[in-house]
Amino acid sequence: MKGFTYWVTNTKTGRVALSCGSRGLVSLALAVTLCVPLIASQARALEPAFGQAAEEAAAKLAEAFPAVQGSVTGVERDRVLIDLGAKQVYQGMELQVYREGDEVKHPVTGEVLGRRDKRLGLLRVVEVKERFSEAAVVSREEGTTMRAKDLVRVSSDRLVVGLPLIDADAVKEANVHSVTKDLAIALAKTGHFMVIEDPLLKAALTEAHASRIESLGDPSTLKLLAEKTHVQFLILGKLSPGSQGLFLNLQVISVFTGAPLTVASVEVKERGPMVVAAPSPPSRSTLRSGSEPAPSAAPRPSLIQAERHIAEPPRASEQSKGSRSLPGTGENVAMRPGEKAQESVTFELSDPLLALAAGDLDGDQRPEIVGITSSEVIAYRWQNQRLVPIARVSSPRLVRHLHLDVGDMDGRGHVQIVVTALSGGRNELQSFILELQGGRLVQIAEKLGYFLRVVMGPGIETPILAGQRMGELAAFEEPIVRLTWNGERYVEGQPLTLPAQVKNLYEFAPIKAVGDQISEVAVISERRVKIYGSESKPSWEGKDDLGDVDHLAFAHIPTYRALLAKEGLNAGTPITPEEHAVEQILPRRVLVEASPQWGNATTELLTFTNPKKIGAFRTESSFPPSQVVAFDRQEGAFARGWETIPLEGKVRDVALADLNGAGRKDLIVLSAIKEKGLVAYLQDGSRGIISVFSFIR
């Protein structure tokens, strides 16, 4: 009889046959394996405590950078007097110096939106008095001078901070990636910080062939990080055991001067076990590792939530009865006595949505969901585990919606809705941009002759509004350009720098970018994910067939002039452009997350699969199923990671948003089921379904 052992790397599992002579080694391996859960259990026991400590430390750092504003009262060479005293500032605090500029008015309402400030430089407080302070000039903008009545501030905008991995060498049971992620989430939740995490910091240094990230105190390294990532401060963390317990110590240093600004120290206290609500029967997880086989039937997805409770440990009998395996971790988490199984958050929409996106429409720090039908734009709010419509607007007759995005492109704290629309009668682009104002969706730009898209991803600090004019012979043959608001309208800027393989505005997702220069992208070509950089061939190509997507499609009709030129004909030659129409299908959405939702990847790509069309028919049982899948990057290479259970209908779109204010994003999936009957088929009738998944550790 042969013995077998299984080796596991990420989500891939293999089986190796053992000879009799190997059984001694197997016994040793089993002994080691039995010890591993004991060590792992100690680490898991501390996870809630680390999360609580991270939130307390983030709150302390937010208090250390209050939003203050004052004025310059005098300037003496490199010393500046300001009217902020001991109650507002502290020694070492850094302040921006600026001068107010012209008013910026809304083009439609005439409302004053703010002023265009002129930055003059940076100050560091060196001496604090009761009612005023003295500051040293750290830097000056070229061609500017500081004078009395100029203004100083620590902005109420989010401060950009870099967060390298926390040093936990002295605490062997701590998972440094998990602890650092907890701190990043806690800092972002304060609403005061924008966090640039360790992978992007390393990428910036690696790209410039700089020294290793361990030498962050070096002035040249700090200068490089400021140039490449635009961070203002670095937060250096360390876990330190002491006589009184375990402490999380943080130090904030200025990227501009290298000087320490503030510190925070928080005790890591045991808060009780993490309790995970089990899904409804059948008791399987909604998110599966990529190696796990798909179930034969598609149960309704369940919402998994993580909560912190102080609870007594379960009895052994209860633990064995209620335990289950979490995807991708191999952990067994026990159901506690009296724990309530939660029904899946899946519901049907009254509107047949084609696409959806998530963003903060009203500036209240909570996301709304936006959807489009072929003729309507609808804004929803997440209430009582449902999407509740709060505003909607219809387009003129014969104008058909084709694509949807949202993004805060002007930095005002709430997003605009960007809709690509096509005039069915003339095959012309009539795209538009909306804002939610006073509970109504108001058009702030209309009849834009571009395919439109909001480009976001790692390295892109401010979302880019990108446009591509419709080509005369092919739909996507014109340059992809950046569109910017000049105070009155959107104007065309320079083409985006993209890998040469990208021709279609919708076919790529940025993986690596600096400003408008996007150097690495993910594309879906021939129903597979491919990664392109500077080389002509893909640096990585997935083997998974993602199936079909066809709900966002239109017929591109070449122009008469382009057809004459193509065929080498003279003007006046009879030719019918409609006979040369080519169907164009927009690619499925790909989301790139530098802060992965699951596992320990450095970057995560999220997209979806659907059944393939076989001849003229489509079968829901054909491979692949309808589901959301992730591709993880680890050490430069991608591999298929987690996936959801198969979903009802065909997936149309996917979005990520923190719907419940829990500090972790939820996965929102739009799928659709075709209505039965000849009339519904001819009208392309469908029922929209929303499924919401919550990620757990």
NUTITI-127415 format. One line per field, with one value per residue (C-alpha): residue number from 1; chain; residue in one letter; x, y, z. Coordinates in steps of 0.5 Angstrom, whole numbers, always signed. Example, Ala and Ser with C-alpha at 12.3 -4.5 7.8 and 13.67 -1.06 7.14 Angstrom:
nr	c(1,2) .
kette	c(A,A) .
rest	c(A,S) .
X	c(+25,+27) .
Y	c(-9,-2) .
Z	c(+16,+14) .
END
This chain:
nr	c(1,2,3,4,5,6,7,8,9,10,11,12,13,14,15,16,17,18,19,20,21,22,23,24,25,26,27,28,29,30,31,32,33,34,35,36,37,38,39,40,41,42,43,44,45,46,47,48,49,50,51,52,53,54,55,56,57,58,59,60,61,62,63,64,65,66,67,68,69,70,71,72,73,74,75,76,77,78,79,80,81,82,83,84,85,86,87,88,89,90,91,92,93,94,95,96,97,98,99,100,101,102,103,104,105,106,107,108,109,110,111,112,113,114,115,116,117,118,119,120,121,122,123,124,125,126,127,128,129,130,131,132,133,134,135,136,137,138,139,140,141,142,143,144,145,146,147,148,149,150,151,152,153,154,155,156,157,158,159,160,161,162,163,164,165,166,167,168,169,170,171,172,173,174,175,176,177,178,179,180,181,182,183,184,185,186,187,188,189,190,191,192,193,194,195,196,197,198,199,200,201,202,203,204,205,206,207,208,209,210,211,212,213,214,215,216,217,218,219,220,221,222,223,224,225,226,227,228,229,230,231,232,233,234,235,236,237,238,239,240,241,242,243,244,245,246,247,248,249,250,251,252,253,254,255,256,257,258,259,260,261,262,263,264,265,266,267,268,269,270,271,272,273,274,275,276,277,278,279,280,281,282,283,284,285,286,287,288,289,290,291,292,293,294,295,296,297,298,299,300,301,302,303,304,305,306,307,308,309,310,311,312,313,314,315,316,317,318,319,320,321,322,323,324,325,326,327,328,329,330,331,332,333,334,335,336,337,338,339,340,341,342,343,344,345,346,347,348,349,350,351,352,353,354,355,356,357,358,359,360,361,362,363,364,365,366,367,368,369,370,371,372,373,374,375,376,377,378,379,380,381,382,383,384,385,386,387,388,389,390,391,392,393,394,395,396,397,398,399,400,401,402,403,404,405,406,407,408,409,410,411,412,413,414,415,416,417,418,419,420,421,422,423,424,425,426,427,428,429,430,431,432,433,434,435,436,437,438,439,440,441,442,443,444,445,446,447,448,449,450,451,452,453,454,455,456,457,458,459,460,461,462,463,464,465,466,467,468,469,470,471,472,473,474,475,476,477,478,479,480,481,482,483,484,485,486,487,488,489,490,491,492,493,494,495,496,497,498,499,500,501,502,503,504,505,506,507,508,509,510,511,512,513,514,515,516,517,518,519,520,521,522,523,524,525,526,527,528,529,530,531,532,533,534,535,536,537,538,539,540,541,542,543,544,545,546,547,548,549,550,551,552,553,554,555,556,557,558,559,560,561,562,563,564,565,566,567,568,569,570,571,572,573,574,575,576,577,578,579,580,581,582,583,584,585,586,587,588,589,590,591,592,593,594,595,596,597,598,599,600,601,602,603,604,605,606,607,608,609,610,611,612,613,614,615,616,617,618,619,620,621,622,623,624,625,626,627,628,629,630,631,632,633,634,635,636,637,638,639,640,641,642,643,644,645,646,647,648,649,650,651,652,653,654,655,656,657,658,659,660,661,662,663,664,665,666,667,668,669,670,671,672,673,674,675,676,677,678,679,680,681,682,683,684,685,686,687,688,689,690,691,692,693,694,695,696,697) .
kette	c(A,A,A,A,A,A,A,A,A,A,A,A,A,A,A,A,A,A,A,A,A,A,A,A,A,A,A,A,A,A,A,A,A,A,A,A,A,A,A,A,A,A,A,A,A,A,A,A,A,A,A,A,A,A,A,A,A,A,A,A,A,A,A,A,A,A,A,A,A,A,A,A,A,A,A,A,A,A,A,A,A,A,A,A,A,A,A,A,A,A,A,A,A,A,A,A,A,A,A,A,A,A,A,A,A,A,A,A,A,A,A,A,A,A,A,A,A,A,A,A,A,A,A,A,A,A,A,A,A,A,A,A,A,A,A,A,A,A,A,A,A,A,A,A,A,A,A,A,A,A,A,A,A,A,A,A,A,A,A,A,A,A,A,A,A,A,A,A,A,A,A,A,A,A,A,A,A,A,A,A,A,A,A,A,A,A,A,A,A,A,A,A,A,A,A,A,A,A,A,A,A,A,A,A,A,A,A,A,A,A,A,A,A,A,A,A,A,A,A,A,A,A,A,A,A,A,A,A,A,A,A,A,A,A,A,A,A,A,A,A,A,A,A,A,A,A,A,A,A,A,A,A,A,A,A,A,A,A,A,A,A,A,A,A,A,A,A,A,A,A,A,A,A,A,A,A,A,A,A,A,A,A,A,A,A,A,A,A,A,A,A,A,A,A,A,A,A,A,A,A,A,A,A,A,A,A,A,A,A,A,A,A,A,A,A,A,A,A,A,A,A,A,A,A,A,A,A,A,A,A,A,A,A,A,A,A,A,A,A,A,A,A,A,A,A,A,A,A,A,A,A,A,A,A,A,A,A,A,A,A,A,A,A,A,A,A,A,A,A,A,A,A,A,A,A,A,A,A,A,A,A,A,A,A,A,A,A,A,A,A,A,A,A,A,A,A,A,A,A,A,A,A,A,A,A,A,A,A,A,A,A,A,A,A,A,A,A,A,A,A,A,A,A,A,A,A,A,A,A,A,A,A,A,A,A,A,A,A,A,A,A,A,A,A,A,A,A,A,A,A,A,A,A,A,A,A,A,A,A,A,A,A,A,A,A,A,A,A,A,A,A,A,A,A,A,A,A,A,A,A,A,A,A,A,A,A,A,A,A,A,A,A,A,A,A,A,A,A,A,A,A,A,A,A,A,A,A,A,A,A,A,A,A,A,A,A,A,A,A,A,A,A,A,A,A,A,A,A,A,A,A,A,A,A,A,A,A,A,A,A,A,A,A,A,A,A,A,A,A,A,A,A,A,A,A,A,A,A,A,A,A,A,A,A,A,A,A,A,A,A,A,A,A,A,A,A,A,A,A,A,A,A,A,A,A,A,A,A,A,A,A,A,A,A,A,A,A,A,A,A,A,A,A,A,A,A,A,A,A,A,A,A,A,A,A,A,A,A,A,A,A,A,A,A,A,A,A,A,A,A,A,A,A,A,A,A,A,A,A,A,A,A,A,A,A,A,A,A,A,A,A,A,A,A,A,A,A,A,A,A,A,A,A,A,A,A,A,A,A,A,A,A,A,A,A,A,A,A,A,A,A,A,A,A,A,A,A,A,A,A,A,A,A,A,A,A,A) .
rest	c(M,K,G,F,T,Y,W,V,T,N,T,K,T,G,R,V,A,L,S,C,G,S,R,G,L,V,S,L,A,L,A,V,T,L,C,V,P,L,I,A,S,Q,A,R,A,L,E,P,A,F,G,Q,A,A,E,E,A,A,A,K,L,A,E,A,F,P,A,V,Q,G,S,V,T,G,V,E,R,D,R,V,L,I,D,L,G,A,K,Q,V,Y,Q,G,M,E,L,Q,V,Y,R,E,G,D,E,V,K,H,P,V,T,G,E,V,L,G,R,R,D,K,R,L,G,L,L,R,V,V,E,V,K,E,R,F,S,E,A,A,V,V,S,R,E,E,G,T,T,M,R,A,K,D,L,V,R,V,S,S,D,R,L,V,V,G,L,P,L,I,D,A,D,A,V,K,E,A,N,V,H,S,V,T,K,D,L,A,I,A,L,A,K,T,G,H,F,M,V,I,E,D,P,L,L,K,A,A,L,T,E,A,H,A,S,R,I,E,S,L,G,D,P,S,T,L,K,L,L,A,E,K,T,H,V,Q,F,L,I,L,G,K,L,S,P,G,S,Q,G,L,F,L,N,L,Q,V,I,S,V,F,T,G,A,P,L,T,V,A,S,V,E,V,K,E,R,G,P,M,V,V,A,A,P,S,P,P,S,R,S,T,L,R,S,G,S,E,P,A,P,S,A,A,P,R,P,S,L,I,Q,A,E,R,H,I,A,E,P,P,R,A,S,E,Q,S,K,G,S,R,S,L,P,G,T,G,E,N,V,A,M,R,P,G,E,K,A,Q,E,S,V,T,F,E,L,S,D,P,L,L,A,L,A,A,G,D,L,D,G,D,Q,R,P,E,I,V,G,I,T,S,S,E,V,I,A,Y,R,W,Q,N,Q,R,L,V,P,I,A,R,V,S,S,P,R,L,V,R,H,L,H,L,D,V,G,D,M,D,G,R,G,H,V,Q,I,V,V,T,A,L,S,G,G,R,N,E,L,Q,S,F,I,L,E,L,Q,G,G,R,L,V,Q,I,A,E,K,L,G,Y,F,L,R,V,V,M,G,P,G,I,E,T,P,I,L,A,G,Q,R,M,G,E,L,A,A,F,E,E,P,I,V,R,L,T,W,N,G,E,R,Y,V,E,G,Q,P,L,T,L,P,A,Q,V,K,N,L,Y,E,F,A,P,I,K,A,V,G,D,Q,I,S,E,V,A,V,I,S,E,R,R,V,K,I,Y,G,S,E,S,K,P,S,W,E,G,K,D,D,L,G,D,V,D,H,L,A,F,A,H,I,P,T,Y,R,A,L,L,A,K,E,G,L,N,A,G,T,P,I,T,P,E,E,H,A,V,E,Q,I,L,P,R,R,V,L,V,E,A,S,P,Q,W,G,N,A,T,T,E,L,L,T,F,T,N,P,K,K,I,G,A,F,R,T,E,S,S,F,P,P,S,Q,V,V,A,F,D,R,Q,E,G,A,F,A,R,G,W,E,T,I,P,L,E,G,K,V,R,D,V,A,L,A,D,L,N,G,A,G,R,K,D,L,I,V,L,S,A,I,K,E,K,G,L,V,A,Y,L,Q,D,G,S,R,G,I,I,S,V,F,S,F,I,R) .
X	c(+0,+3,+3,+2,+3,+1,+5,+2,+4,-1,-7,-4,-4,+0,+1,+7,+8,+12,+17,+18,+24,+21,+17,+22,+22,+15,+14,+19,+15,+8,+11,+14,+7,+3,+7,+6,-2,+1,+5,+0,-6,-1,-1,-8,-10,-6,-9,-15,-10,-6,-12,-14,-7,-7,-13,-11,-4,-8,-12,-6,-3,-9,-9,-1,-3,-9,-12,-9,-9,-6,-2,+5,+6,+14,+20,+27,+31,+30,+26,+18,+14,+7,+1,+0,+2,+2,-5,-4,+3,+9,+16,+18,+11,+11,+7,+5,+6,+1,-2,-10,-11,-17,-24,-26,-33,-38,-39,-47,-49,-44,-43,-36,-32,-26,-19,-13,-8,-1,+4,+10,+14,+15,+16,+18,+17,+23,+20,+13,+11,+4,+1,+6,+11,+18,+19,+25,+24,+25,+24,+22,+18,+22,+21,+17,+18,+14,+12,+7,+0,+1,-2,+0,-3,-3,-9,-15,-14,-11,-4,+0,+4,+9,+8,+14,+13,+13,+19,+17,+24,+23,+16,+17,+9,+7,+5,+8,+4,-2,+0,+2,-4,-8,-5,-6,-13,-13,-10,-14,-20,-19,-20,-13,-8,-7,-3,+3,+4,+11,+10,+10,+15,+20,+18,+19,+26,+27,+25,+31,+36,+36,+39,+35,+28,+32,+36,+30,+33,+38,+37,+38,+33,+28,+28,+27,+21,+18,+19,+17,+11,+10,+9,+10,+12,+14,+11,+16,+14,+16,+14,+17,+17,+17,+17,+10,+7,+8,+8,+7,+12,+11,+16,+14,+19,+19,+21,+23,+28,+29,+27,+23,+16,+12,+12,+6,+6,+1,+0,-2,-7,-11,-18,-21,-22,-24,-31,-33,-40,-41,-45,-52,-52,-49,-43,-38,-34,-36,-29,-25,-18,-17,-15,-21,-26,-33,-39,-44,-49,-49,-52,-53,-47,-47,-44,-38,-37,-32,-33,-29,-32,-30,-32,-31,-27,-32,-32,-29,-35,-38,-31,-31,-39,-38,-31,-30,-24,-23,-21,-14,-12,-13,-15,-21,-25,-30,-37,-39,-45,-51,-48,-53,-52,-53,-57,-53,-54,-56,-62,-66,-66,-72,-67,-64,-57,-51,-45,-44,-39,-38,-36,-37,-42,-44,-38,-40,-34,-39,-40,-46,-47,-48,-51,-53,-59,-59,-62,-62,-57,-59,-55,-56,-55,-53,-59,-61,-57,-60,-59,-64,-65,-64,-63,-64,-64,-66,-62,-66,-69,-64,-58,-56,-51,-45,-40,-40,-34,-34,-28,-26,-22,-22,-20,-26,-28,-34,-34,-37,-40,-37,-42,-40,-46,-48,-53,-56,-59,-52,-47,-44,-41,-45,-42,-43,-41,-46,-45,-50,-53,-58,-61,-61,-56,-54,-50,-44,-41,-45,-44,-37,-35,-30,-30,-29,-26,-23,-17,-14,-9,-3,+2,-4,-6,-11,-16,-15,-21,-18,-22,-21,-25,-28,-24,-27,-25,-24,-27,-21,-16,-15,-10,-12,-11,-12,-18,-18,-22,-20,-26,-31,-30,-26,-20,-16,-9,-3,-4,-3,+4,+2,+5,+5,+0,-6,-10,-17,-19,-22,-18,-12,-12,-6,-1,+5,+5,+8,+3,+1,+6,+3,+9,+5,-2,-6,-10,-15,-14,-17,-21,-14,-11,-4,+1,+5,+11,+16,+17,+13,+11,+7,+11,+6,+0,-6,-8,-15,-20,-25,-31,-35,-38,-42,-47,-44,-43,-45,-44,-38,-40,-34,-34,-36,-29,-25,-28,-27,-19,-19,-22,-18,-24,-26,-31,-38,-37,-44,-42,-46,-42,-48,-46,-39,-41,-37,-39,-35,-36,-33,-28,-30,-27,-21,-19,-12,-11,-4,-8,-10,-17,-15,-8,-1,+0,+3,-2,-9,-12,-20,-24,-30,-31,-38,-40,-37,-42,-42,-44,-51,-52,-50,-51,-50,-47,-41,-34,-32,-38,-40,-36,-31,-24,-17,-10,-5,+2,+8,+15,+14,+10,+2,-2,-10,-12,-18,-25,-33,-37,-41,-46,-53,-54,-48,-43,-43,-39,-36,-34,-30,-33,-33,-41,-41,-36,-32,-25,-25,-28,-34,-34,-40,-42,-47,-50,-56,-61,-64,-72,-75,-80,-79,-81,-76,-71,-72,-72,-66,-70,-66,-67,-61,-58,-53,-49,-45,-39,-35,-27,-25,-18) .
Y	c(+0,+7,+13,+20,+27,+33,+40,+46,+53,+58,+55,+50,+43,+37,+29,+25,+18,+15,+9,+5,+8,+15,+13,+15,+22,+23,+21,+27,+31,+30,+31,+38,+39,+38,+43,+48,+49,+51,+56,+59,+59,+63,+68,+68,+69,+76,+78,+82,+85,+88,+90,+94,+97,+99,+103,+106,+108,+111,+115,+118,+120,+123,+128,+129,+132,+137,+141,+148,+155,+161,+167,+170,+176,+177,+174,+175,+171,+164,+165,+166,+169,+166,+167,+160,+159,+153,+151,+150,+148,+144,+144,+140,+141,+142,+147,+149,+156,+159,+165,+165,+166,+167,+164,+157,+157,+152,+152,+151,+153,+159,+157,+159,+152,+155,+158,+156,+157,+158,+154,+158,+153,+149,+151,+147,+150,+151,+155,+156,+161,+162,+166,+166,+161,+162,+157,+156,+155,+148,+149,+155,+154,+157,+164,+166,+170,+169,+176,+178,+176,+170,+164,+157,+151,+143,+142,+138,+134,+127,+127,+122,+118,+112,+105,+100,+93,+94,+91,+85,+81,+81,+78,+72,+70,+76,+76,+83,+83,+83,+88,+93,+92,+93,+99,+102,+100,+104,+110,+110,+110,+116,+120,+124,+120,+117,+111,+109,+102,+98,+94,+101,+104,+98,+99,+106,+105,+99,+103,+108,+103,+106,+103,+98,+100,+98,+105,+109,+115,+116,+123,+121,+115,+120,+125,+119,+117,+124,+125,+118,+117,+124,+122,+127,+123,+116,+112,+107,+102,+97,+91,+91,+86,+90,+88,+90,+87,+88,+95,+98,+104,+108,+114,+119,+122,+128,+126,+133,+134,+127,+130,+126,+129,+125,+118,+114,+108,+103,+97,+91,+88,+81,+83,+76,+71,+73,+70,+69,+68,+61,+62,+58,+51,+48,+50,+52,+59,+64,+65,+59,+58,+57,+50,+48,+45,+48,+45,+41,+46,+54,+55,+62,+66,+68,+74,+73,+78,+78,+81,+82,+79,+77,+70,+64,+59,+54,+47,+41,+38,+45,+46,+40,+40,+48,+48,+50,+51,+59,+59,+60,+60,+52,+55,+52,+57,+55,+57,+60,+58,+62,+64,+66,+64,+69,+69,+71,+78,+77,+81,+82,+89,+92,+96,+92,+94,+94,+96,+99,+103,+105,+112,+117,+122,+126,+127,+124,+119,+113,+110,+110,+105,+108,+103,+105,+101,+103,+109,+111,+113,+111,+112,+108,+108,+102,+101,+95,+90,+93,+98,+104,+108,+116,+119,+118,+121,+119,+120,+123,+118,+114,+116,+109,+108,+104,+105,+107,+110,+114,+118,+124,+128,+135,+133,+136,+130,+127,+123,+125,+120,+119,+115,+114,+114,+113,+116,+110,+114,+117,+113,+119,+119,+123,+122,+126,+127,+128,+130,+129,+136,+137,+130,+130,+128,+134,+134,+138,+136,+134,+132,+130,+126,+121,+114,+116,+112,+114,+111,+109,+104,+103,+110,+114,+119,+123,+119,+121,+122,+119,+120,+116,+119,+114,+112,+113,+106,+102,+104,+105,+107,+114,+116,+115,+122,+126,+130,+136,+141,+148,+152,+152,+145,+139,+140,+135,+134,+130,+122,+118,+114,+106,+100,+99,+93,+98,+100,+100,+105,+100,+94,+95,+96,+100,+96,+100,+108,+115,+120,+120,+115,+108,+103,+96,+94,+88,+86,+81,+78,+72,+71,+71,+75,+78,+83,+87,+92,+95,+88,+86,+80,+79,+78,+73,+70,+66,+60,+60,+61,+67,+65,+70,+77,+81,+86,+92,+92,+97,+96,+101,+104,+106,+113,+114,+117,+112,+107,+110,+111,+103,+101,+106,+109,+115,+120,+119,+112,+108,+105,+104,+104,+100,+94,+95,+95,+91,+89,+92,+88,+92,+88,+86,+90,+89,+92,+92,+93,+94,+93,+86,+84,+76,+73,+75,+78,+84,+86,+83,+83,+82,+80,+75,+69,+67,+61,+60,+60,+54,+55,+59,+57,+58,+53,+56,+49,+50,+51,+56,+58,+65,+68,+73,+71,+74,+73,+74,+77,+74,+76,+78,+73,+72,+66,+65,+66,+66,+66,+66,+61,+60,+66,+66,+68,+72,+76,+83,+88,+88,+93,+94,+99,+99,+99,+98,+102,+96,+99,+93,+93,+89,+85,+88,+83,+85,+79,+78,+73,+73,+73,+68,+68,+71,+78,+79,+75,+81,+86,+83,+83,+81,+81,+84,+81,+84,+79,+82,+79,+81,+79,+76,+75) .
Z	c(+0,-2,+3,+0,+2,+0,-1,-2,-5,-5,-8,-12,-9,-11,-9,-9,-8,-2,-2,+4,+6,+6,+12,+17,+14,+14,+21,+22,+18,+21,+28,+25,+22,+29,+32,+27,+29,+36,+33,+28,+34,+38,+32,+31,+38,+37,+31,+34,+39,+33,+30,+36,+37,+30,+31,+37,+34,+28,+32,+36,+29,+27,+33,+32,+25,+27,+21,+23,+19,+20,+17,+17,+21,+19,+15,+17,+12,+13,+19,+19,+25,+25,+29,+31,+39,+43,+43,+35,+34,+37,+36,+29,+26,+19,+15,+8,+6,+1,-2,-4,-12,-16,-15,-18,-20,-23,-30,-29,-22,-22,-15,-12,-11,-8,-10,-13,-8,-10,-6,-4,+1,+7,+14,+20,+27,+31,+37,+40,+44,+48,+42,+36,+34,+30,+24,+19,+12,+9,+2,-3,-9,-15,-17,-10,-4,+3,+6,+11,+10,+7,+10,+13,+14,+16,+10,+12,+6,+7,+8,+4,+8,+7,+11,+10,+13,+21,+24,+28,+29,+36,+36,+32,+32,+29,+22,+19,+13,+17,+22,+17,+13,+20,+21,+14,+14,+21,+18,+12,+16,+20,+14,+15,+11,+4,+5,+0,+2,+2,-5,-8,-4,-6,-13,-13,-11,-15,-21,-20,-18,-11,-5,-1,+3,+9,+9,+9,+13,+8,+5,-2,-1,+2,-4,-9,-5,-5,-12,-14,-10,-7,+0,+5,+11,+13,+19,+21,+26,+31,+35,+42,+48,+54,+62,+62,+55,+48,+45,+38,+37,+31,+29,+24,+20,+15,+8,+6,+12,+15,+22,+27,+28,+33,+36,+38,+43,+44,+48,+44,+49,+48,+46,+46,+40,+33,+32,+24,+22,+19,+12,+11,+9,+5,+10,+5,+4,-1,-3,-5,-7,-14,-14,-11,-15,-17,-14,-18,-16,-15,-8,-7,-4,+3,+7,+11,+17,+22,+29,+35,+41,+48,+49,+53,+49,+46,+49,+45,+43,+40,+37,+33,+31,+28,+25,+18,+14,+11,+4,+2,+10,+12,+19,+23,+26,+31,+31,+38,+42,+40,+34,+28,+21,+16,+10,+3,+1,-6,-9,-15,-18,-21,-27,-32,-31,-36,-31,-24,-21,-13,-11,-6,-10,-4,+0,+6,+6,+5,-2,-7,-12,-19,-25,-32,-36,-44,-43,-35,-30,-23,-16,-11,-3,+1,+6,+10,+6,+0,-6,-5,-11,-9,-16,-23,-30,-37,-44,-50,-55,-59,-54,-52,-46,-47,-41,-34,-29,-23,-20,-16,-22,-19,-12,-9,-5,-8,-15,-22,-26,-33,-38,-45,-50,-57,-62,-65,-71,-73,-70,-66,-59,-54,-48,-41,-34,-28,-21,-15,-13,-8,-9,-17,-22,-26,-32,-32,-39,-45,-52,-51,-58,-54,-51,-44,-38,-31,-31,-24,-21,-17,-18,-20,-15,-18,-23,-30,-35,-41,-48,-55,-61,-65,-71,-79,-81,-74,-67,-63,-68,-65,-59,-52,-49,-42,-42,-37,-34,-36,-32,-37,-41,-42,-47,-50,-47,-49,-50,-45,-45,-45,-47,-55,-55,-52,-58,-54,-48,-45,-46,-40,-33,-30,-26,-25,-27,-25,-27,-34,-36,-35,-36,-34,-36,-35,-42,-43,-50,-53,-47,-43,-38,-41,-37,-42,-40,-45,-49,-55,-52,-45,-39,-36,-40,-36,-38,-36,-41,-38,-43,-46,-45,-50,-46,-48,-56,-61,-69,-72,-78,-82,-86,-93,-94,-90,-94,-101,-99,-96,-103,-107,-110,-113,-110,-112,-112,-110,-103,-97,-90,-86,-90,-87,-80,-75,-68,-63,-56,-50,-46,-39,-33,-29,-23,-20,-13,-10,-3,-4,-1,+0,+2,+2,-6,-7,-13,-14,-21,-20,-26,-28,-32,-36,-40,-47,-53,-56,-63,-63,-56,-49,-43,-36,-34,-39,-37,-34,-29,-28,-22,-20,-20,-17,-20,-15,-16,-12,-13,-20,-23,-23,-21,-20,-13,-10,-13,-11,-12,-18,-19,-22,-29,-33,-29,-32,-28,-21,-16,-9,-4,+4,+4,+12,+14,+17,+14,+9,+2,+0,-7,-11,-17,-22,-26,-30,-32,-39,-39,-43,-48,-56,-54,-48,-53,-58,-53,-50,-43,-37,-29,-26,-19,-14,-10,-4,-1,+5,+6,+12,+14) .
END
